[in-house]
Amino acid sequence: MTGEIVEIALAEGSEALAPLVATANTRTGAEWAEVLLVDARADPRPVAEAEAVAASARQALLAIVSDETGAAAAYDAGATHVWLSEAATGSLALALRFAGRYARRLRGTGRMRRAGEMAEGAVARFLDAGDPAAPATVAVVAITRFDTVNAAFGREAGDQLLREAAARLAAVLPAAAVIERDQGARFVVAVRESGEEARARVAAIEGALARGFTLGREEARLGARIGVAHRDTGESARSLVARASEALTMAAVGDGANVRFAPCRRTAAGLDLAADLHRAIDRREIDILFQPQVTLDSGRITGVEALARWEHPIHGVLGANTLFSAADRAGLGLALSEHIQSLALTRAAAWQGPLASLRVAVNVTAADLARSDFVCHFLDLVERAGIAPGRVTAEVTESGFVTDLPLAAERLEQLRAKGLRVAIDDFGTGYSSLAYLKALPLDYLKVDRSLTTDITGAPRARAVVRGILAIASALGLQTIAEGVENAAERDLLAAEGCTLYQGFLCAGPLDERALAALVEENRA
C-alpha cells in the first residue's frame, strides 16, 4: 500500500464507518473521491440509493456488510465491491485499493472528474483544440448484452471485456481521435472526420465490436448500438455529444438499425423537410412510440405518452418537435396532428393483456384547439379508434398555447364531460403558467424537465418544484414529473407529493413490443 493513497467519501448515513477506515491508508474529505463507502451491515437497501451518486461521480461503490447474505444483496443492489465488516483493517485497505483502481479505470487516464462535471471532458478538450469549422464527428457507443456477461462470468470478466472493447475501438480509429469511457458499458468517440469517411469509420467500429470476445475458455458475442452526430459549423462540443446521445437513444428503441445518425441542427429546425412531409403522411411513414408513466406510490406503469417519430431516409430518426416545425412551414400542422392522434388512439385501443388498462396521452396543439370543430373532431377520433374515453388524456403543450383562455376552457371542459382527461405539458416553460392553472379545467400538470433537473442538489430548484406541487395539490390536480433519470430524483419527488413520473429511470420511448415486455415485468 505504500505510496497508494485512496480517497474515499462516506455515503449518507454511513458516518459510523469512519473509525473503521481511519487506519486503512485512506484520505477523506477530498473535493472528489475515488470510492464511495456505504454502510450496509444492517440493511443493503442504502446501496441502491448510493449507486446513483457513485455513477454520477464515476466512483467505485464499496459496501461494508456483515455476512454472506448481505454481500449478495449489496452486490445485487449495485455495489461494485463488497467487504465483510469483520475483516481485518489490512484486508479492508486491500479492498479499498482495488476499489480505487477500479475507479481510476472507470474514469480513464488523466485528471479525475469532479462530480457533475461534463462527462465528455476528454472529448470536449479534443474538439475544442481544433478549428471549430473543421469536420468532426462524435459517436456514442453502447455495448449490448453486457449485463449477460456480468451475470454469466462475473464483473471481473466484464471489466476485462470492456478493456478489450476499448482496444478494438482504438485499433480502427485514426491517430487524431479520442476514446472516453462513459457510464456503464458506453464509450464516447470523437474523430476529425465527417461525411462518408466518418460513416465508414462507424461501420468499422460496429464490425470490430460484433466479433466474439474470448473470456477464458468461453466466447461471448456482444454487439453495439451507436449514435452518431456530425459537427455543424461552430457547434459546441456539448451540443455535438448531446445530439449523438439522442441518436443513441433512438438506436436503442425497438429492433431497428443499430446505428442512428443525428440530423444536423439546420434540419432539426425544420428548414428542409417540408417537401418530404406530405408524402410521409400519405405513406404512413410517421410512427408512434410510447413512453411509460409510473405511479410514484406503487411503482406501477399506469399510462403512456404517445410520441411521434419519423425515420427519414436521409436524416435518420426525427422527433415530434422537428416534425411540427416542418409541418408548420408546409401548412400541414393540422394534418400531421390528426395523423398522430388517430394512429396513437387506434394502437392503444387494440392493446390486450397488461396494456389494455393503460391510459394514453396524446398531444393537442394550439392550432388543434383553435379549430371551431375541435371538440367534435377529437371525440370522433376517439370513437373511430374504439378506445374508452376514460383511457384518453388530451395533453396540451403550454409553450404553444392559445391566448383565448375562456374559449380553450370551454372546449377542454367538453372533453372532460365525455370522460376524457386534460393535461398541460411542459409546465413552467412559458410565461402564463399560473393563468392557465386558474382558468383551465385540468386533471394533470406535467412539470417540465428544466425545473426538475437540479432538485437533488440545488435548494432553489427544489423550492420551485415544491411550490408547483403544492399549488397543484391545492387545485386537486395530479402531477407528472418529466425527464426523471435517477432514483434520487424519483424519491425526492415522491416525498414532495408528486403523483407520477416519466423518464429514462423507467424507460425512454418504446415500440409496442418493448412496452408490452416492460409492463409485463412491472406487473410481475
Summary of the structure (lengths in Angstrom):
residues: 524
radius of gyration: 25.0
end to end distance: 47.4
largest distance: 79.1
contacts: 1727
relative contact order: 0.07
helix: 46%
strand: 22%
